[in-house]
Each structure stands twice: as C-alpha cells, then as structure tokens.
C-alpha cells in the first residue's frame, strides 16, 4: 500500500505576513502536511473560542451545568452564550436583543460563559481549560493569557492535535460534538465579523458553521458541513467532515483585506490536493 504524499502548503509563503505556519490533519489523526514553524507561538484571537467551547463541553459532560441553565442576561442560558444568541453586545455586557432572537457575535457572551464555569467548578477558567483540554491533548505550548473569548496563544503543532480530537473525540462523547457542530437556534440572521450580514448566520455551540454563507473565509470547495473559526489576529481553523481533514493556519498579521482572497484560495488548494490524493 502506497503512503500518501504530503499536502503542499507552500502557497502560504505568498501571504503578505511576517510569519506563518500551517498544518493539515486527516480524520485518522495523521498529519497530511505542515509548513512553517510548527512550534512558534501565535496569538489566536477568536480561534480561542473553539478551545473555550470545548472546555465548556467537557464541563457539561462532567455535570458542571446543563445547557439550559440560566446564564448571562435575563432569559439567557448557557446554550445561548455558546451560540452567540444571548443578546449581549460584542465587547461589553450590554443587552442588545432578547435571547434567541438574533445572532449577535459576542466576546462578552464567552466571558460570561467562562465565568459561569469558573464559579461552578471553583477553578479559574484558564486552569480549567488546561486541565480539561490542553493537558490531555498534549498541548503544552498553548495557554490562555487573557479573555476566554480571544486571549489564547498557541502553535500550529498544538492546534493540529486539537483538530485531531475534533475529528475523533476522546475527551467528549461524539454525540456531544455532533450537537456542538450542528445548527443551534436555526434561521437567525446576523453579522459574520469581516464578512457582513448573513441570512441565516448559523452557529453551533462555539463553532461557526460554513453552511451556505457567502462571502466566507473558507473555500468554494468547502462542504456545507465545514465548521471552525477565524481570528482577528490573522488565524483560522476549519474541519471539513466531507473531506475527512482539518486545517490550521496561523499568522502574525491582523485579519484584513489581504486575507479575504488568500484564505479561500489556500483552503481550495488544500481540498484539491486532498481530493487528488
């Protein structure tokens, strides 16, 4: 049986960024390709959110809380906070809408989520994240240095290990991950940061869902089942169940117009190679 050739990720060298690193991981956990310094730490910005959400899912399975427990503003639950439907504003604990009526992307919601878990467990959330997710997955280079919404620092190597977990979960039951990567509160409109109004603007529990969104930061070849997150620090992580693979790309240049054509082209190149392999 012939071994598969590594995926060529050198296209990332054309990006106008000081430093970049990427990795592609197959469903069976094998690394399909890497490029750049796998052990260089990068600020994750909102790619922190999937890590925070995963720790929240571990806490849910441990019985720390139920998804419909009240949390955040009046009428909101943990499910609302995880799916950006609590009604909280982007970066402050100000109520902008009734829970469950709009998809309002909210760092404040993730901070309320983490605060709820920290109080329930009597463990600071950064420590809980380390114990629940980072240590079991061997992610020794990853830390939460600020907000649980956007304060993570990690490496391509560590996030490759995380994407392997997302494709074959060991820390949570597969049915929990399936729920987290399916639409929660279907049909809600909202703004996808950097990409404008989307109708619907579908999310799972902490994971953004590709679905039929347009424009989008993934590629034209990305399946509607693709899920993940991108960060304002110039980072992204996606899992495409149809392709049987996941991809991480980390840079140290903030997201902007430079990324909008390059990220989808990079994703399409990766998916094209996976298909031909």
Backbone bond lengths (Angstrom), bond angles and torsions (degrees), N, CA, C in turn:
res aa  C-N    CA-C-N  psi(-1)  N-CA   C-N-CA  omega(-1)  CA-C   N-CA-C  phi
1 X - - - 1.466 - - 1.534 109.22 -
2 X 1.325 117.40 125.71 1.457 121.65 -178.44 1.531 110.45 -75.73
3 X 1.335 115.77 137.73 1.458 119.07 174.80 1.528 109.04 -76.67
4 X 1.317 116.30 149.92 1.451 120.98 -178.56 1.524 110.30 -75.21
5 X 1.320 116.49 140.73 1.462 120.63 176.52 1.523 109.74 -70.08
6 X 1.334 117.83 147.35 1.465 119.60 178.39 1.529 111.19 -63.21
7 X 1.312 115.24 146.21 1.457 120.93 174.32 1.532 108.65 -70.10
8 X 1.320 116.74 132.49 1.468 121.82 179.76 1.525 109.46 -84.32
9 X 1.319 116.00 113.89 1.458 121.51 -178.52 1.522 112.12 -108.64
10 X 1.340 117.23 17.04 1.467 120.20 -175.03 1.522 112.90 -67.13
11 X 1.333 118.42 -14.09 1.463 120.97 176.36 1.523 111.35 -55.70
12 X 1.320 116.51 -25.76 1.470 120.33 -178.81 1.532 111.10 -64.48
13 X 1.338 116.75 -20.29 1.468 120.07 179.23 1.528 112.14 -67.46
14 X 1.331 116.95 -19.04 1.466 120.48 -180.00 1.527 111.85 -83.44
15 X 1.319 117.98 -7.48 1.461 120.38 -179.47 1.535 109.81 -71.46
16 X 1.328 117.75 140.54 1.470 120.94 -179.78 1.522 111.98 -81.71
17 X 1.320 115.83 66.77 1.464 122.06 -176.74 1.527 108.84 -132.63
18 X 1.334 118.44 151.94 1.467 120.12 178.39 1.528 112.71 -64.39
19 X 1.326 115.96 -46.29 1.470 120.67 -178.26 1.520 108.95 -141.26
20 X 1.328 115.81 147.35 1.468 120.67 178.03 1.517 109.29 -151.47
21 X 1.319 115.14 149.99 1.462 121.54 175.44 1.519 107.71 -144.86
22 X 1.323 115.73 144.99 1.464 120.31 -178.27 1.513 109.92 -142.99
23 X 1.317 114.92 156.41 1.469 121.35 175.77 1.513 108.90 -151.04
24 X 1.328 115.46 145.61 1.460 122.58 173.61 1.516 107.72 -123.00
25 X 1.323 115.83 131.26 1.468 122.04 -176.20 1.526 108.56 -124.56
26 X 1.339 115.93 130.73 1.464 120.14 178.78 1.527 110.68 -81.29
27 X 1.322 114.31 166.33 1.462 121.44 -177.83 1.529 111.99 -56.67
28 X 1.337 117.28 -32.59 1.470 119.75 -178.73 1.524 112.49 -81.52
29 X 1.346 117.21 5.21 1.452 121.03 176.94 1.508 114.69 91.50
30 X 1.332 118.08 -6.22 1.461 120.00 178.82 1.525 109.84 -76.55
31 X 1.315 114.92 144.30 1.462 120.62 177.90 1.522 108.19 -81.53
32 X 1.331 116.33 117.97 1.466 121.50 -177.05 1.520 111.62 -83.90
33 X 1.316 117.71 -20.23 1.456 120.89 179.01 1.513 111.00 177.78
34 X 1.325 115.64 151.85 1.460 121.65 175.18 1.522 108.31 -140.41
35 X 1.303 116.10 158.98 1.460 121.12 173.97 1.516 107.86 -154.66
36 X 1.322 115.85 138.99 1.454 119.92 -179.78 1.518 111.94 85.28
37 X 1.333 116.34 -179.43 1.464 121.32 -175.21 1.529 112.70 -74.16
38 X 1.321 116.68 104.02 1.464 121.30 -175.63 1.519 112.75 -65.83
39 X 1.349 116.96 -20.94 1.465 119.55 -176.27 1.527 112.55 -107.94
40 X 1.325 117.60 11.44 1.462 119.98 177.85 1.525 109.22 -80.85
41 X 1.340 118.79 128.91 1.467 119.82 178.31 1.522 111.96 -76.78
42 X 1.322 116.00 137.58 1.462 123.40 176.90 1.530 108.83 -127.71
43 X 1.324 115.35 147.43 1.463 119.31 170.67 1.530 108.46 -69.49
44 X 1.322 117.02 132.43 1.462 120.76 -175.70 1.516 113.10 -88.71
45 X 1.340 118.00 -24.87 1.463 121.45 -168.20 1.532 107.83 50.21
46 X 1.326 119.09 -128.03 1.469 119.71 -170.89 1.529 114.29 -76.80
47 X 1.319 118.73 -4.24 1.468 118.72 169.05 1.529 109.84 -67.23
48 X 1.341 115.82 -9.36 1.466 120.88 169.49 1.530 110.96 -62.18
49 X 1.323 116.80 -34.04 1.469 119.86 -171.99 1.533 113.65 -59.31
50 X 1.336 120.89 -43.35 1.463 117.98 176.75 1.536 113.51 -61.05
51 X 1.327 117.50 -32.74 1.466 120.15 176.50 1.526 110.33 -67.72
52 X 1.343 115.79 -45.88 1.464 120.25 177.24 1.522 110.54 -60.73
53 X 1.333 116.45 -43.66 1.461 120.45 -180.00 1.526 111.03 -62.84
54 X 1.328 116.52 -39.08 1.466 118.72 -178.96 1.524 110.95 -66.19
55 X 1.332 116.56 -40.14 1.466 119.30 174.70 1.522 110.21 -62.15
56 X 1.339 116.68 -37.66 1.468 120.28 178.08 1.525 111.20 -64.93
57 X 1.331 117.14 -35.54 1.464 120.17 177.88 1.525 111.43 -69.72
58 X 1.335 116.58 -36.60 1.471 119.55 174.14 1.529 109.47 -61.85
59 X 1.333 116.19 -44.68 1.473 120.39 179.47 1.529 111.00 -61.88
60 X 1.316 116.12 -39.11 1.469 120.77 177.24 1.521 110.33 -60.45
61 X 1.328 117.00 -46.37 1.465 119.82 -180.00 1.524 112.37 -68.30
62 X 1.324 116.08 -26.51 1.473 119.72 177.62 1.527 111.72 -79.36
63 X 1.327 117.34 -3.37 1.452 120.61 178.84 1.513 114.69 83.79
64 X 1.332 116.56 14.82 1.467 120.64 179.48 1.527 110.29 -64.55
65 X 1.320 117.26 -36.06 1.464 121.98 179.97 1.518 108.37 -155.68
66 X 1.322 115.54 168.41 1.463 122.32 170.41 1.526 108.01 -108.91
67 X 1.301 117.09 151.38 1.463 120.72 -176.44 1.526 112.42 -60.80
68 X 1.323 116.98 -28.40 1.458 119.32 -179.25 1.520 113.16 -98.11
69 X 1.340 117.17 14.96 1.464 120.35 172.10 1.521 109.99 -67.83
70 X 1.334 118.15 140.30 1.462 120.57 176.62 1.527 111.12 -60.45
71 X 1.321 116.23 135.67 1.467 122.05 176.78 1.520 107.92 -163.85
72 X 1.335 116.20 144.51 1.450 119.36 -177.44 1.515 111.23 83.16
73 X 1.342 117.05 -150.00 1.475 119.79 -177.67 1.525 111.57 -67.84
74 X 1.323 116.01 168.06 1.464 121.04 -177.73 1.527 110.72 -57.64
75 X 1.336 115.08 131.52 1.454 121.18 179.97 1.515 114.07 88.48
76 X 1.327 116.78 -8.20 1.468 121.49 -178.90 1.530 110.54 -92.09
77 X 1.330 115.49 154.04 1.468 122.78 178.58 1.521 109.58 -126.71
78 X 1.328 114.80 175.23 1.463 119.62 174.97 1.532 110.42 -60.10
79 X 1.312 117.30 -35.93 1.467 120.91 177.96 1.537 110.52 -62.01
80 X 1.335 116.09 -41.71 1.470 119.89 177.46 1.525 110.79 -62.99
81 X 1.323 117.38 -44.64 1.463 120.30 -178.78 1.520 111.32 -61.80
82 X 1.323 117.45 -43.17 1.468 121.68 -178.57 1.520 112.72 -66.92
83 X 1.330 116.70 -27.48 1.467 120.17 -173.74 1.531 113.07 -108.06
84 X 1.330 116.86 15.21 1.469 122.01 177.49 1.529 112.38 58.21
85 X 1.324 115.95 40.23 1.464 119.97 177.76 1.523 112.16 -126.32
86 X 1.338 117.34 19.60 1.470 120.46 -179.45 1.519 111.98 -74.92
87 X 1.339 116.70 -18.87 1.452 120.25 -175.78 1.510 114.21 93.01
88 X 1.352 117.45 -3.48 1.464 120.39 179.38 1.522 111.00 -71.93
89 X 1.327 115.17 150.03 1.463 121.93 177.48 1.522 110.35 -67.10
90 X 1.331 115.14 171.31 1.468 121.14 -175.55 1.524 112.16 -58.40
91 X 1.346 116.78 -54.92 1.464 118.50 -170.10 1.524 113.80 -128.67
92 X 1.321 116.43 20.67 1.464 118.76 176.36 1.528 108.34 -152.10
93 X 1.339 116.89 152.19 1.471 120.17 -175.74 1.525 112.43 -77.84
94 X 1.343 115.37 55.27 1.461 121.83 179.94 1.523 108.19 -110.74
95 X 1.328 116.39 131.81 1.462 120.22 -176.64 1.525 109.85 -80.33
96 X 1.345 115.57 126.40 1.469 122.01 -177.86 1.527 112.52 -110.21
97 X 1.341 116.33 -18.59 1.469 120.06 -177.19 1.515 108.69 -160.04
98 X 1.320 116.31 160.79 1.464 120.36 175.24 1.527 109.05 -68.07
99 X 1.341 117.99 143.32 1.460 120.20 179.50 1.530 112.26 -54.88
100 X 1.324 114.99 137.76 1.456 120.94 175.06 1.512 115.83 82.07
101 X 1.359 117.47 5.85 1.467 119.43 -176.13 1.521 113.39 -104.52
102 X 1.332 117.54 -24.64 1.457 121.43 -179.80 1.516 109.49 -144.12
103 X 1.347 115.86 154.40 1.455 120.73 175.00 1.524 106.91 -94.33
104 X 1.332 115.87 94.86 1.457 121.59 -179.93 1.529 108.40 -106.15
105 X 1.325 115.42 103.49 1.460 120.87 -178.76 1.524 109.56 -58.70
106 X 1.333 117.19 124.98 1.460 119.63 -166.92 1.526 113.39 -141.91
107 X 1.347 115.54 112.63 1.460 119.84 168.57 1.524 110.41 -64.75
108 X 1.330 115.52 -37.87 1.468 119.92 -179.38 1.525 110.88 -60.82
109 X 1.333 116.91 -34.81 1.460 120.73 177.66 1.513 112.08 -64.33
110 X 1.333 116.90 -40.01 1.463 119.59 178.79 1.519 111.39 -70.99
111 X 1.321 116.58 -31.85 1.464 119.19 175.77 1.528 110.73 -68.01
112 X 1.337 117.11 -38.39 1.466 120.63 176.01 1.524 111.06 -65.65
113 X 1.327 116.21 -38.84 1.468 121.92 177.06 1.530 111.04 -59.64
114 X 1.325 115.85 -50.51 1.464 120.57 -178.34 1.528 111.10 -65.14
115 X 1.328 116.11 -37.33 1.462 120.39 178.82 1.531 110.64 -63.58
116 X 1.330 116.63 -40.43 1.466 121.48 178.79 1.534 110.26 -61.69
117 X 1.338 116.50 -43.71 1.471 120.65 -179.61 1.526 110.46 -67.94
118 X 1.330 116.82 -40.74 1.465 120.25 179.66 1.532 110.98 -61.73
119 X 1.323 116.76 -41.84 1.468 119.90 179.66 1.526 111.00 -68.42
120 X 1.328 116.31 -39.69 1.467 119.86 -177.99 1.526 112.21 -69.30
121 X 1.336 116.87 -34.63 1.469 120.63 -177.12 1.524 112.38 -94.59
122 X 1.340 116.08 -15.05 1.469 122.31 -173.34 1.526 111.14 59.28
123 X 1.343 115.53 33.50 1.463 122.68 176.95 1.531 106.98 -129.09
124 X 1.332 119.45 129.59 1.466 119.91 175.49 1.531 110.19 -53.28
125 X 1.331 117.19 140.20 1.458 118.27 -170.16 1.525 113.21 -60.74
126 X 1.339 117.41 -38.04 1.464 118.86 178.24 1.517 112.13 -59.23
127 X 1.324 116.08 -37.80 1.460 121.14 177.81 1.528 110.37 -70.23
128 X 1.335 116.42 -39.83 1.465 119.17 178.31 1.522 110.14 -63.02
129 X 1.323 117.24 -42.87 1.465 120.94 177.44 1.527 110.59 -58.15
130 X 1.319 116.08 -43.12 1.474 119.83 179.99 1.522 111.12 -62.79
131 X 1.332 116.54 -45.70 1.458 120.46 -176.95 1.529 112.24 -71.38
132 X 1.335 116.49 -37.51 1.464 121.10 -172.75 1.518 113.26 -83.03
133 X 1.329 116.86 -33.25 1.469 120.09 -171.28 1.526 113.11 -126.42
134 X 1.329 116.69 -53.34 1.463 119.43 -169.47 1.530 112.44 -67.28
135 X 1.319 117.26 -49.13 1.476 119.49 179.85 1.517 112.56 -63.48
136 X 1.348 119.19 -48.30 1.470 118.65 -179.18 1.529 113.52 -60.14
137 X 1.334 117.43 -29.23 1.465 120.65 -178.68 1.525 112.32 -94.59
138 X 1.331 117.16 3.09 1.457 119.96 178.84 1.518 113.94 70.90
139 X 1.336 116.62 27.17 1.460 121.47 -177.14 1.532 110.11 -90.54
140 X 1.332 115.47 65.66 1.464 120.87 -172.26 1.519 112.82 -71.07
141 X 1.336 117.82 -21.11 1.465 121.15 -178.00 1.523 112.62 -90.98
142 X 1.329 117.60 3.50 1.465 122.14 -176.95 1.519 110.27 -103.60
143 X 1.324 115.36 137.99 1.467 119.18 178.41 1.518 109.19 -148.46
144 X 1.322 114.63 158.42 1.454 121.78 173.76 1.521 106.75 -104.93
145 X 1.332 115.91 107.25 1.460 120.14 -173.59 1.519 112.49 -103.42
146 X 1.330 116.61 1.26 1.459 120.49 -179.54 1.507 109.61 -160.02
147 X 1.307 116.23 -135.35 1.458 122.06 -176.51 1.526 111.94 -60.93
148 X 1.347 117.65 138.02 1.471 120.58 174.51 1.525 112.66 -66.77
149 X 1.334 117.05 -6.74 1.465 120.85 175.10 1.520 111.59 -87.98
150 X 1.335 117.46 -29.41 1.468 118.26 -170.39 1.521 114.18 -156.67
151 X 1.337 118.70 12.41 1.456 120.82 -172.31 1.517 115.52 -102.36
152 X 1.321 117.53 20.27 1.458 120.34 -178.07 1.522 113.06 -84.08
153 X 1.325 115.15 152.06 1.464 123.70 172.31 1.524 106.84 -129.55
154 X 1.337 116.75 134.08 1.455 118.76 -178.39 1.523 110.33 -156.34
155 X 1.323 115.07 -178.27 1.458 122.95 -179.47 1.528 109.64 -124.21
156 X 1.319 115.80 162.90 1.464 119.43 176.74 1.522 110.63 -62.76
157 X 1.321 116.65 -35.85 1.457 119.53 179.05 1.508 112.79 -64.43
158 X 1.340 116.40 -44.03 1.467 120.11 179.01 1.524 111.13 -66.01
159 X 1.332 117.04 -43.41 1.461 119.06 -178.46 1.525 111.57 -69.97
160 X 1.313 117.14 -26.29 1.468 119.31 172.44 1.533 109.62 -61.11
161 X 1.334 116.51 -41.41 1.469 120.26 177.42 1.530 110.52 -63.69
162 X 1.327 116.97 -37.20 1.459 120.71 178.64 1.532 110.85 -66.45
163 X 1.332 117.41 -40.97 1.468 119.44 179.54 1.524 111.62 -68.36
164 X 1.327 116.76 -29.35 1.470 118.93 173.95 1.525 110.02 -64.33
165 X 1.334 116.49 -40.58 1.470 121.29 176.99 1.522 110.92 -63.63
166 X 1.327 116.91 -40.40 1.463 119.87 -179.65 1.530 111.81 -63.79
167 X 1.328 116.90 -28.25 1.461 120.20 -177.63 1.527 112.74 -90.84
168 X 1.326 116.57 -17.83 1.468 121.02 178.53 1.527 107.74 -149.97
169 X 1.342 117.32 74.82 1.464 120.67 -169.19 1.530 113.89 -63.34
170 X 1.314 114.22 135.45 1.466 122.05 174.72 1.520 111.26 -116.00
171 X 1.344 116.83 -26.18 1.467 120.77 -174.99 1.516 112.38 -86.11
172 X 1.340 117.14 -22.43 1.461 121.95 176.03 1.517 108.64 -135.04
173 X 1.327 116.14 165.13 1.463 119.88 179.51 1.528 109.54 -72.37
174 X 1.339 118.02 142.55 1.467 119.93 178.96 1.527 113.52 -54.24
175 X 1.329 117.80 -32.12 1.466 119.59 -179.69 1.530 111.11 -68.25
176 X 1.332 117.72 -31.95 1.462 120.93 176.78 1.518 110.17 -67.57
177 X 1.332 116.64 -43.76 1.460 120.08 177.44 1.523 110.95 -64.85
178 X 1.324 117.18 -37.88 1.468 120.59 178.43 1.530 110.40 -61.11
179 X 1.338 116.47 -40.58 1.463 119.67 177.41 1.528 110.91 -66.06
180 X 1.326 115.76 -39.75 1.463 120.46 -177.27 1.521 112.33 -68.87
181 X 1.333 117.23 -21.48 1.457 121.20 -178.38 1.525 111.76 -110.42
182 X 1.328 115.98 19.94 1.466 123.11 172.42 1.526 108.69 -114.68
183 X 1.315 116.89 163.07 1.468 120.57 -175.37 1.528 110.81 -65.47
184 X 1.321 115.68 127.80 1.458 123.20 174.31 1.535 106.93 -109.30
185 X 1.329 116.20 127.94 1.461 121.97 -173.07 1.532 110.81 56.99
186 X 1.332 117.55 70.63 1.470 121.54 -175.94 1.528 112.49 -62.77
187 X 1.329 114.97 153.99 1.453 122.06 169.97 1.515 116.17 85.56
188 X 1.340 117.88 2.52 1.458 119.58 -177.45 1.528 111.59 -81.86
189 X 1.318 115.23 137.07 1.456 121.28 175.26 1.527 109.19 -83.56
190 X 1.327 114.73 160.93 1.457 118.79 175.95 1.512 111.02 176.10
191 X 1.322 115.28 175.60 1.457 122.01 178.55 1.523 109.12 -99.41
192 X 1.328 116.31 127.60 1.458 121.55 169.90 1.525 106.36 -88.84
193 X 1.348 118.39 114.64 1.465 119.67 -174.56 1.532 111.74 -50.97
194 X 1.333 115.16 130.47 1.453 120.65 179.93 1.512 114.63 85.65
195 X 1.335 117.87 -13.44 1.463 121.10 -174.23 1.524 113.40 -130.62
196 X 1.324 117.13 5.55 1.454 120.59 170.62 1.521 114.83 80.50
197 X 1.333 114.10 -168.33 1.467 121.74 -176.18 1.533 110.43 -67.47
198 X 1.331 115.07 137.51 1.460 121.61 177.09 1.525 107.97 -130.30
199 X 1.312 116.58 135.75 1.467 122.12 179.17 1.534 109.35 -136.95
200 X 1.338 116.45 102.36 1.472 127.41 0.78 1.525 111.68 -83.06
201 X 1.324 115.23 163.69 1.461 122.08 176.57 1.528 107.11 -111.51
202 X 1.337 115.34 81.10 1.467 120.81 -168.66 1.526 113.04 -81.10
203 X 1.328 114.16 138.96 1.468 123.21 175.56 1.516 108.51 -137.59
204 X 1.325 113.66 157.11 1.449 120.59 168.31 1.521 109.05 -99.26
205 X 1.320 115.78 -144.40 1.467 121.81 177.13 1.525 108.13 -95.31
206 X 1.315 116.01 85.12 1.463 121.06 179.43 1.507 114.94 91.62
207 X 1.315 117.74 -9.06 1.461 121.85 -179.52 1.525 109.97 -114.84
208 X 1.335 115.92 134.26 1.456 119.73 174.43 1.521 109.12 -81.37
209 X 1.330 117.04 136.80 1.464 122.32 -176.18 1.523 109.75 -103.92
210 X 1.318 115.69 134.08 1.469 121.38 -179.56 1.525 111.48 -64.61
211 X 1.327 116.68 -53.46 1.459 122.16 -177.70 1.527 110.85 45.03
212 X 1.333 117.06 -129.16 1.471 120.30 -178.62 1.520 111.62 -111.49
213 X 1.320 117.68 23.60 1.457 120.72 -177.91 1.529 111.63 -61.22
214 X 1.326 114.11 140.31 1.454 120.19 177.11 1.527 108.51 -155.07
215 X 1.353 118.21 126.35 1.472 126.78 -0.09 1.528 111.70 -73.94
216 X 1.343 114.69 168.59 1.458 119.44 -178.58 1.529 109.51 -153.10
217 X 1.330 115.00 158.02 1.462 120.32 -176.49 1.529 113.16 -81.83
218 X 1.356 118.73 -13.83 1.463 120.57 173.62 1.528 108.45 -84.74
219 X 1.335 117.73 -168.83 1.451 120.03 -171.83 1.518 114.55 -102.18
220 X 1.321 114.52 172.37 1.469 119.89 176.83 1.523 111.08 -69.30
221 X 1.336 116.99 -22.02 1.465 121.26 177.94 1.534 112.24 -88.96
222 X 1.342 116.65 -6.86 1.471 119.65 -178.94 1.523 109.88 -67.46
223 X 1.328 116.39 134.70 1.461 119.64 -179.99 1.528 110.02 -73.72
224 X 1.332 117.98 155.62 1.465 120.58 177.22 1.527 112.80 -59.04
225 X 1.326 117.60 -21.43 1.472 120.90 -179.34 1.527 112.94 -80.51
226 X 1.321 117.10 -4.91 1.463 121.02 179.71 1.528 110.54 -60.15
227 X 1.330 114.99 139.66 1.461 120.17 176.92 1.516 109.54 -140.87
228 X 1.321 116.02 161.27 1.460 120.16 178.41 1.502 111.39 161.96
229 X 1.358 116.01 -140.39 1.456 120.76 -178.18 1.515 108.64 -168.88
230 X 1.343 115.46 152.56 1.458 117.98 167.64 1.510 108.80 -124.01
231 X 1.344 115.28 162.58 1.456 120.16 -175.65 1.519 111.90 -124.38
232 X 1.325 115.45 149.77 1.458 121.84 -178.88 1.523 111.93 -64.44
233 X 1.324 117.48 -17.64 1.467 121.09 178.95 1.525 112.21 -81.09
234 X 1.340 117.46 5.52 1.465 120.39 178.29 1.511 113.16 90.71
235 X 1.323 116.28 40.40 1.459 122.08 -174.47 1.522 110.33 -130.98
236 X 1.337 117.02 151.55 1.463 119.04 170.44 1.523 111.52 -152.21
237 X 1.318 113.26 159.39 1.469 122.95 177.87 1.520 107.20 -145.44
238 X 1.345 116.74 125.43 1.466 118.84 173.48 1.515 110.85 -134.59
239 X 1.319 113.67 153.31 1.466 122.80 172.92 1.524 106.52 -123.79
240 X 1.328 116.66 126.36 1.467 121.08 177.90 1.523 108.03 -115.64
241 X 1.338 117.64 99.68 1.465 120.01 -177.02 1.525 113.35 -60.91
242 X 1.337 117.59 -30.70 1.464 120.10 179.30 1.523 110.78 -68.26
243 X 1.319 116.45 -37.21 1.467 121.28 179.26 1.526 111.71 -80.54
244 X 1.330 116.36 -16.08 1.466 119.60 -177.52 1.515 112.46 67.12
245 X 1.328 116.15 36.94 1.464 119.74 -176.97 1.516 110.72 -157.61
246 X 1.330 114.12 165.49 1.458 122.52 177.64 1.517 108.45 -135.77
247 X 1.326 115.44 157.01 1.461 120.92 -178.20 1.520 110.06 -138.04
248 X 1.318 115.46 140.96 1.454 123.64 174.98 1.526 107.88 -125.27
249 X 1.325 116.71 134.67 1.463 121.01 172.09 1.519 108.47 -135.66
250 X 1.319 116.39 128.57 1.452 122.38 -177.54 1.524 109.41 -125.07
251 X 1.340 117.07 134.19 1.454 121.59 175.14 1.515 109.32 -135.35
252 X 1.336 115.05 171.54 1.459 119.59 175.39 1.530 110.72 -117.34
253 X 1.349 115.43 34.55 1.462 120.77 169.31 1.513 108.14 -124.24
254 X 1.325 116.54 129.23 1.458 120.32 -176.74 1.527 111.61 -56.88
255 X 1.318 115.04 145.12 1.459 122.08 175.35 1.525 110.15 -54.21
256 X 1.327 115.61 141.61 1.460 121.13 177.64 1.517 109.47 -172.94
257 X 1.319 115.79 -162.13 1.463 120.31 -177.24 1.524 112.45 -57.88
258 X 1.340 117.10 -29.97 1.464 119.52 -179.91 1.526 111.71 -58.79
259 X 1.339 116.60 -34.95 1.465 121.03 -173.08 1.524 113.14 -80.36
260 X 1.323 116.73 -26.17 1.465 119.38 -169.39 1.530 113.65 -60.86
261 X 1.334 121.23 -40.22 1.462 118.70 174.14 1.530 113.43 -85.42
262 X 1.338 117.03 -29.33 1.466 120.18 -170.84 1.524 113.01 -77.87
263 X 1.316 117.45 -37.63 1.460 119.06 -178.78 1.532 112.30 -64.56
264 X 1.347 119.76 -49.16 1.457 118.54 177.73 1.531 113.07 -61.70
265 X 1.345 117.12 -37.45 1.466 120.05 178.80 1.524 110.63 -63.73
266 X 1.327 116.51 -40.17 1.465 121.18 178.48 1.531 110.38 -64.38
267 X 1.345 115.58 -45.87 1.469 119.82 179.01 1.524 110.95 -61.03
268 X 1.332 117.54 -42.96 1.461 120.09 179.38 1.525 111.63 -64.41
269 X 1.332 116.76 -36.13 1.469 119.78 177.20 1.535 110.51 -64.90
270 X 1.323 116.05 -41.93 1.474 120.27 177.96 1.530 110.39 -62.66
271 X 1.325 116.14 -48.89 1.461 119.66 -178.23 1.542 111.34 -65.21
272 X 1.329 116.51 -35.76 1.453 119.49 176.91 1.526 111.89 -63.17
273 X 1.324 116.50 -41.68 1.465 119.48 177.72 1.515 111.70 -67.36
274 X 1.325 116.45 -39.44 1.468 119.64 178.58 1.526 109.95 -61.51
275 X 1.320 116.65 -40.83 1.473 120.22 -179.33 1.513 110.72 -66.55
276 X 1.339 117.39 -42.65 1.461 119.36 -177.65 1.523 111.54 -71.49
277 X 1.361 116.46 -25.32 1.462 119.20 177.45 1.510 111.90 -70.74
